[in-house]
Amino acid sequence: MQKTDILLRELSEDGILRLTLNDAKRRNALSEAMLTELGTAFAEAGDNPDVRVIILAANGPAFCAGHDLKEMTAGRAGPDRGRAYFTKVMAQCSGVMQGIVGCPKPVIAEVTGIATAAGCQLVASCDLAVAADTAQFSTPGVHIGLFCSTPMVALSRNVSAKHAMKMLLTGDMTSAARAAEIGLINRAVAPDGLQDTTLEMARKIASKSSMTLSTGKRAFYAQREMSLSAAYDFASTVMVDNMLARDAEEGIGAFVEKRAPQWQDA
């Protein structure tokens, strides 16, 4: 296991990388240091052929409380009242969120406690999410005069407009059960079964061809920004290329021959 002060990394033999936010004293806030660690971890995982699936978890009572407001307040000290600093931090955070979406490996959020503001954005940016039924989610910026505009990007791409706007305009907490109903997470489970549930999902995904998974993830996020006709044209091209891949040939052959496929991840 590779360990840093605020982000733990553990790679299992079956290719599941567990990243654990480990700054419980600051409620796993997305400080500059945490953003740097996460950005590096996802970039390295994307390039590592031994990594097949990533689980993003957290230690402590909060999954992630969003940006570190003490750091943000200190950033106001400059003559520009913090404009350059805030611009840098928002760009860094947006880069991490896009890095999760762009990572070729599926990412599953394993959520305990609360996920607020950019912490809620972090959950929404992951491909899948499982939460303890005691977890809660919110975009509470309106309470402090700061609309959660960047969390809004990920949130509005996961839940319908009216559900997203309710969270953004009221800042109210959303229960795990309700988060599952509106599509922010996949499942809410008992806390003592959370890790097993997430691991079961990760192992199921890890057993597939990593080439197929990366092809599908990339295509999924690309096509949903297109018009219907453009999406079908794009997806058809992806399907043709996928059909010509070795793993598709092997997988189809294995299905016809009623045997287990032997993936080459190519």
C-alpha positions in Angstrom: 0.0 0.0 0.0 1.2 3.4 -0.9 0.4 6.0 1.7 0.3 9.8 1.9 -0.9 12.0 4.7 -4.3 12.7 3.2 -4.9 10.1 0.5 -4.5 6.3 1.0 -4.0 4.0 -1.9 -4.4 0.2 -1.9 -4.4 -2.0 -5.0 -5.8 -5.5 -4.7 -4.7 -8.5 -6.6 -7.9 -8.4 -8.7 -7.1 -4.9 -9.9 -9.3 -2.8 -7.6 -7.7 0.4 -6.5 -9.1 1.8 -3.3 -8.5 5.5 -2.8 -9.4 6.7 0.7 -9.7 10.4 1.6 -7.8 10.6 4.9 -8.1 14.1 6.3 -10.9 13.5 8.8 -10.0 16.5 10.9 -10.9 18.8 8.0 -13.8 16.6 7.0 -11.9 15.5 4.0 -12.1 19.0 2.5 -10.9 19.5 -1.1 -7.9 21.5 0.0 -5.3 22.4 -2.6 -3.2 19.5 -1.3 -6.2 17.0 -1.5 -7.0 18.2 -5.1 -3.4 17.7 -6.1 -3.3 14.1 -4.6 -6.6 13.2 -6.3 -5.6 14.6 -9.6 -2.3 12.6 -9.5 -4.0 9.4 -8.3 -6.6 9.3 -11.1 -4.1 10.2 -13.8 -1.7 7.4 -12.6 -4.5 4.9 -12.2 -5.7 5.6 -15.8 -2.3 4.8 -17.1 -1.7 1.7 -14.9 -2.8 -1.6 -16.7 -3.0 -3.3 -13.3 -5.9 -1.1 -12.2 -9.2 -2.2 -13.5 -11.7 -0.4 -11.2 -11.3 2.5 -8.7 -13.2 2.8 -5.4 -13.2 6.3 -3.9 -13.9 6.1 -0.1 -13.2 8.2 2.9 -12.2 7.9 6.6 -14.1 9.8 9.3 -17.7 11.0 9.7 -17.7 13.0 6.5 -17.1 11.7 3.0 -16.2 15.2 1.8 -17.3 18.7 3.0 -16.3 20.5 -0.2 -13.7 23.2 -0.6 -11.6 24.2 2.4 -13.2 27.5 3.3 -10.4 28.5 5.6 -8.0 28.2 2.7 -10.4 30.1 0.5 -10.7 32.9 3.0 -7.0 33.2 3.3 -6.8 33.5 -0.5 -8.6 36.9 -0.2 -5.5 38.6 1.1 -4.2 39.5 -2.3 -4.6 43.0 -3.9 -7.2 41.5 -6.3 -9.3 40.2 -3.3 -8.5 36.7 -4.3 -9.6 36.6 -7.9 -6.4 34.9 -9.2 -6.3 32.5 -6.3 -10.0 31.5 -6.6 -9.5 31.1 -10.4 -6.6 28.8 -9.8 -8.5 26.7 -7.2 -11.7 26.4 -9.3 -9.6 25.4 -12.3 -7.8 22.8 -10.3 -11.0 21.4 -8.9 -12.7 21.3 -12.3 -9.7 19.5 -13.6 -10.0 16.8 -11.0 -13.7 16.3 -11.7 -13.1 16.0 -15.4 -10.2 13.7 -14.7 -12.6 11.3 -13.0 -14.9 11.4 -16.0 -12.0 11.1 -18.4 -10.3 8.3 -16.5 -10.6 5.1 -18.6 -11.2 3.0 -15.5 -14.7 2.9 -13.9 -14.9 4.9 -10.6 -17.2 4.0 -7.8 -17.9 6.4 -4.9 -18.3 4.6 -1.5 -20.0 7.3 0.6 -20.3 7.4 4.4 -21.4 10.5 6.3 -22.1 13.7 4.5 -21.0 14.9 1.0 -21.6 18.6 0.6 -20.9 21.3 -2.0 -17.8 20.2 -4.0 -18.0 16.9 -2.0 -21.4 16.3 -3.5 -19.9 17.2 -6.9 -17.2 14.6 -6.3 -19.8 11.9 -5.8 -21.8 13.1 -8.9 -18.6 13.0 -11.0 -18.0 9.3 -10.2 -19.4 6.8 -12.7 -21.3 4.9 -9.9 -22.0 5.6 -6.2 -23.1 3.5 -3.3 -23.9 5.1 0.0 -24.6 4.2 3.6 -28.3 4.8 4.3 -27.2 7.3 6.9 -25.3 9.4 4.4 -26.6 12.8 3.4 -25.9 15.1 0.4 -26.3 18.8 -0.2 -25.2 21.8 -2.2 -25.5 24.4 0.6 -23.7 27.3 -0.9 -26.8 29.5 -0.8 -26.6 29.5 3.0 -23.4 31.5 2.8 -24.0 33.6 -0.2 -22.2 31.4 -2.7 -24.2 29.5 -5.3 -22.7 26.0 -5.9 -22.1 26.7 -9.6 -19.3 24.2 -10.2 -21.1 21.4 -8.2 -24.1 22.2 -10.3 -22.3 21.0 -13.5 -21.9 17.4 -12.2 -25.2 17.4 -10.3 -27.3 18.5 -13.3 -25.8 15.8 -15.4 -26.9 13.1 -12.9 -30.4 14.2 -11.7 -33.3 15.9 -13.5 -33.4 19.7 -13.6 -36.0 20.2 -11.0 -34.4 17.9 -8.5 -31.0 19.6 -9.1 -32.5 23.1 -8.8 -34.2 22.2 -5.5 -30.9 21.1 -4.0 -29.1 24.1 -5.3 -31.8 26.7 -4.4 -32.6 25.4 -0.9 -29.3 24.0 0.2 -31.3 21.4 2.1 -29.8 18.0 3.0 -30.9 15.1 0.9 -31.1 11.6 2.4 -29.3 8.6 0.9 -32.7 7.0 0.1 -33.8 10.2 -1.7 -30.5 10.5 -3.5 -31.0 7.0 -4.9 -34.5 7.9 -6.0 -33.4 10.9 -8.0 -30.3 9.2 -9.5 -27.5 10.9 -7.6 -26.4 7.5 -6.2 -27.1 3.9 -7.3 -27.9 2.4 -3.9 -28.3 3.2 -0.3 -27.4 0.3 2.0 -26.9 -0.4 5.7 -23.5 1.1 6.9 -22.2 -2.3 7.9 -22.8 -3.7 4.4 -21.5 -0.7 2.5 -17.9 -1.9 1.8 -19.0 -5.4 0.9 -21.7 -4.0 -1.5 -19.2 -1.7 -3.2 -16.6 -4.4 -3.4 -19.0 -6.8 -5.0 -19.9 -4.3 -7.6 -16.2 -3.5 -8.3 -15.3 -7.1 -8.6 -18.1 -7.7 -11.1 -16.9 -4.8 -13.2 -13.3 -5.8 -12.9 -14.0 -9.2 -14.4 -14.8 -7.6 -17.7 -12.5 -6.6 -20.5 -10.8 -3.4 -19.5 -10.7 -2.4 -23.2 -14.4 -2.8 -23.4 -15.0 -0.8 -20.2 -12.8 2.1 -21.3 -14.4 2.1 -24.8 -17.9 2.2 -23.3 -17.1 4.8 -20.6 -15.5 7.2 -23.1 -18.4 6.8 -25.5 -21.0 7.2 -22.8 -19.8 10.6 -21.8 -19.1 11.8 -25.3 -22.5 10.9 -26.9 -24.7 12.5 -24.2 -23.4 15.9 -25.2 -24.4 15.3 -28.9 -27.6 15.6 -30.8 -29.6 12.4 -31.3 -28.4 11.9 -34.9 -24.8 12.8 -34.1 -24.8 10.4 -31.1 -26.0 7.5 -33.2 -23.4 8.2 -35.9 -20.7 8.4 -33.2 -21.9 5.3 -31.4 -22.2 3.3 -34.6 -18.5 4.1 -35.4 -17.5 3.1 -31.8 -19.5 -0.2 -32.2 -17.7 -1.0 -35.5 -14.3 -0.4 -34.0 -15.3 -2.4 -30.9 -16.5 -5.3 -33.0 -13.1 -5.5 -34.6 -11.3 -5.6 -31.2 -9.8 -8.9 -30.1 -11.8 -9.0 -26.9 -15.1 -8.6 -28.8 -14.1 -11.5 -31.1 -13.1 -13.6 -28.1 -16.2 -12.6 -26.1 -18.6 -13.4 -28.8 -16.8 -16.6 -29.6 -16.9 -17.7 -26.0 -20.6 -17.0 -25.8 -21.3 -19.1 -28.9 -19.1 -21.9 -27.6 -20.5 -21.7 -24.1 -17.2 -21.1 -22.3 -15.6 -18.4 -20.2 -13.9 -15.7 -22.2 -10.1 -15.1 -21.9 -9.6 -11.4 -22.1 -6.6 -9.8 -23.6 -7.7 -6.3 -22.7 -7.2 -5.4 -26.3 
